[in-house]
Amino acid sequence: MGKWKVGVISASDSIAKGSREDDRIPIIRQLTTEWLHVDVAVYRTVSDDMEDLKENMIELVDREKCDLLIVTGGTGLSPRDVTPEVTAWVMDRPVPGLAEEMRRAGLQQSRRAMLTRAVAGTRGNTLIINLPGNPTGVEICFNAIGDMLADALNILQGTGEANEDWGGLGW
């Protein structure tokens, strides 16, 4: 199918325990196919535990060699929501524009979007993105940045131009 390897971690105590079905993975699979022409290659459910989440994120990036790692869930304000903290620890460089655009799109649907703490960044040549745990939020946020993911991945992989003239804006 496509040229990128996508990994997904669903951070959720209830999903990891098997007491709740992961209702976001079908949406993520559909969106990666639609925007990147790839299916999810590696999928994990992990509890909202900092060490478990960190270990799985590093494994999917460093050992599984995922080009894109999507971590869904754990981006809110509850005490067990630790995804942004773990992502910040794992990543080398932040990519704040992606998180900002996801929040902007979310705010058009719900004022609660300003409560998300999702982040995005890179570790080596891998792009790491946090998505909310709510399926509707997953769809809104992914669609908000979907058109830039291929460009970001091409640049990270060294197959795209990092200094293109973006519509005369000089970016």
VENGI-V686290 format. One record per pair of residues at least 24 apart in sequence whose C-alpha atoms are under 10 Angstrom apart, sorted by the first residue. I is the first residue (numbers start at 1). J is the second residue. D is the distance in whole Angstrom. If there is no record, write none. Layout:
BEGIN
i: {I;I}
j: {J;J}
d: {D;D}
END
This chain:
BEGIN
i: {1;1;1;1;1;2;2;2;2;2;2;3;3;3;3;4;4;4;4;4;4;4;4;4;4;4;4;4;4;5;5;5;5;5;5;5;5;5;5;5;5;6;6;6;6;6;6;6;6;6;6;6;6;6;6;6;6;6;6;6;7;7;7;7;7;7;7;7;7;7;7;7;7;7;7;7;7;7;8;8;8;8;8;8;8;8;8;8;8;8;8;8;8;8;8;9;9;9;9;9;9;9;9;9;9;9;9;9;9;9;9;10;10;10;10;10;10;10;10;10;10;10;10;10;10;10;11;11;11;11;11;11;11;11;11;11;11;11;11;11;11;11;11;11;12;12;12;12;12;12;12;12;12;12;12;13;13;13;13;13;13;13;13;14;14;14;14;15;15;15;15;16;16;16;16;16;17;17;17;18;22;22;23;23;23;24;24;24;24;24;24;24;24;24;24;24;25;25;25;26;27;27;27;27;27;28;28;28;28;28;28;28;30;31;31;31;31;31;32;32;32;32;34;34;35;35;35;35;35;35;35;35;36;36;36;36;36;37;40;40;40;40;41;42;42;43;43;44;45;45;46;46;47;47;47;48;48;48;48;48;48;48;49;49;49;49;49;49;50;50;50;50;50;50;50;51;52;53;53;53;53;53;54;54;54;54;54;54;55;55;57;57;57;57;57;58;58;58;58;60;61;61;61;61;61;61;61;61;61;62;62;62;62;65;65;66;66;66;66;67;67;67;67;67;67;67;67;67;67;67;68;68;68;68;68;68;68;68;68;68;68;69;69;69;69;69;69;69;69;69;70;70;70;70;70;70;70;71;71;71;71;71;71;71;71;71;72;72;72;72;72;72;72;72;72;72;73;73;73;73;73;73;73;73;74;74;74;74;74;74;74;75;75;75;75;75;75;75;75;75;76;76;76;76;76;76;76;76;76;77;77;77;81;82;82;83;83;83;83;83;83;84;84;84;84;84;84;84;84;85;85;85;87;87;87;87;87;87;87;87;87;88;88;88;88;88;88;90;90;90;90;91;91;91;91;91;91;91;91;92;92;92;92;92;92;93;93;93;93;93;93;94;94;94;94;94;94;94;95;95;95;95;95;95;95;95;96;96;97;97;98;98;98;98;98;98;98;98;98;99;99;99;99;99;99;100;100;100;101;101;101;101;102;102;102;102;102;102;102;102;102;102;102;103;103;103;103;104;104;105;105;105;105;105;105;105;106;106;106;106;106;106;106;107;108;109;109;109;110;113;113;122;123;124;124;125;125;125;125;125;125;125;126;126;126;126;127;127;127;127}
j: {33;36;37;38;39;32;33;36;37;38;39;36;37;38;67;36;37;38;39;40;41;65;66;67;68;150;153;154;157;38;39;40;41;42;64;65;66;67;68;69;126;32;36;38;39;40;41;42;43;60;61;64;65;66;67;68;69;70;126;127;39;40;41;42;43;44;57;60;61;64;65;66;67;68;69;70;71;128;40;41;42;43;44;45;57;60;66;68;69;70;71;72;128;129;130;42;43;44;45;46;47;53;56;57;60;69;70;71;72;73;130;43;44;45;46;47;48;53;70;71;72;73;74;131;132;133;44;45;46;47;48;49;52;53;71;72;73;74;75;81;82;83;132;133;45;46;47;48;49;72;73;74;80;81;133;45;46;47;48;49;73;74;80;45;46;47;48;45;46;47;48;44;45;46;47;48;45;46;47;45;133;135;133;134;135;72;73;131;132;133;134;135;136;137;138;139;72;135;138;135;135;136;138;139;142;70;72;131;135;138;139;142;139;138;139;142;143;146;142;143;146;149;143;146;142;143;145;146;147;148;149;150;146;147;149;150;153;150;66;68;69;70;66;66;69;69;70;71;71;72;71;73;73;74;80;73;74;79;80;81;82;83;74;80;81;82;83;86;80;81;82;83;85;86;87;86;86;82;83;86;87;90;83;85;86;87;89;90;86;90;86;87;90;91;128;87;90;91;123;126;90;91;122;123;124;125;126;127;128;123;124;125;126;125;126;125;126;127;128;122;123;124;125;126;127;128;153;154;156;157;122;123;125;126;127;128;129;149;150;152;153;120;121;122;123;126;127;128;129;130;120;127;128;129;130;131;142;118;119;120;128;129;130;131;132;133;118;129;130;131;132;133;134;135;137;138;118;130;131;132;133;134;135;138;116;117;118;130;131;132;133;115;116;117;118;119;130;131;132;133;112;113;114;115;116;117;118;132;133;115;116;117;117;117;118;117;118;119;130;131;132;116;117;118;119;120;129;130;131;117;118;119;118;119;120;121;122;123;128;129;130;119;120;121;122;123;128;121;122;123;128;120;121;122;123;124;126;127;128;121;122;123;124;125;126;120;121;122;123;124;127;119;120;121;122;123;127;128;119;120;121;122;127;128;129;152;120;121;121;145;129;130;141;142;144;145;146;148;149;129;130;131;141;144;145;141;144;145;141;142;144;145;130;131;132;137;138;140;141;142;143;144;145;137;140;141;144;141;144;137;140;141;142;143;144;145;136;137;138;139;140;141;144;140;140;136;137;140;137;137;141;156;156;156;157;152;153;154;155;156;157;158;152;153;156;157;152;153;156;157}
d: {9;10;6;6;8;10;9;7;5;5;8;9;8;7;9;8;9;7;9;9;9;10;8;6;7;9;8;9;10;8;8;7;6;8;9;7;5;5;7;9;10;8;10;8;7;5;5;7;9;9;10;10;9;5;6;5;6;8;10;10;9;6;6;5;6;8;9;7;8;9;9;6;8;6;5;6;8;9;7;8;6;5;6;8;9;9;9;8;6;5;6;8;10;10;10;8;6;5;6;7;10;8;8;8;9;8;6;5;6;9;10;8;6;5;6;8;9;9;8;6;5;6;9;9;10;8;9;6;5;6;6;8;10;7;7;6;5;6;9;9;9;7;10;8;7;6;5;5;9;9;6;7;9;9;8;9;7;4;6;8;10;10;9;10;9;8;9;7;8;8;10;9;5;5;5;9;9;9;8;9;9;9;9;8;7;8;9;10;9;7;7;5;9;9;7;9;9;9;9;9;7;9;8;7;10;9;9;10;9;7;8;8;10;9;8;7;8;8;9;10;8;10;10;9;9;8;10;6;7;9;8;8;8;9;8;7;10;10;10;10;10;10;8;8;9;10;10;10;10;10;10;10;10;9;9;9;7;10;6;7;7;8;10;7;9;7;9;9;9;9;6;8;8;6;10;8;10;9;8;7;9;10;9;10;6;8;8;7;10;9;9;8;7;10;9;10;7;9;9;10;10;10;10;7;9;9;7;9;9;9;9;10;9;9;8;9;7;9;10;10;10;10;7;5;6;9;7;10;9;8;9;10;9;6;5;6;8;9;10;10;8;10;10;9;10;7;6;5;6;9;9;8;6;5;6;7;10;9;10;10;8;6;5;6;8;9;9;8;6;5;5;5;9;9;10;8;9;8;6;5;4;7;10;9;9;9;9;9;9;7;7;9;6;5;5;9;7;7;6;7;10;9;10;6;5;6;8;8;9;7;7;8;9;9;10;9;8;9;7;9;10;9;6;6;6;9;10;7;10;9;9;9;9;7;8;8;9;10;8;8;8;8;8;8;10;10;10;9;9;7;9;8;6;5;5;8;9;9;8;7;6;5;7;10;10;9;5;5;7;9;10;8;6;4;6;9;10;9;8;5;5;7;9;9;9;10;6;7;10;9;8;10;9;10;8;6;10;9;9;8;8;9;9;10;9;10;10;10;8;10;6;7;10;9;10;9;9;7;5;7;8;6;7;10;9;7;9;9;9;10;7;7;10;9;6;9;10;7;10;10;6;7;9;10;10;10;9;9;10;8;10;9;10;8;9;10;8;10;9;5;6;9;10;8;7;8;8;7;8;10}
END
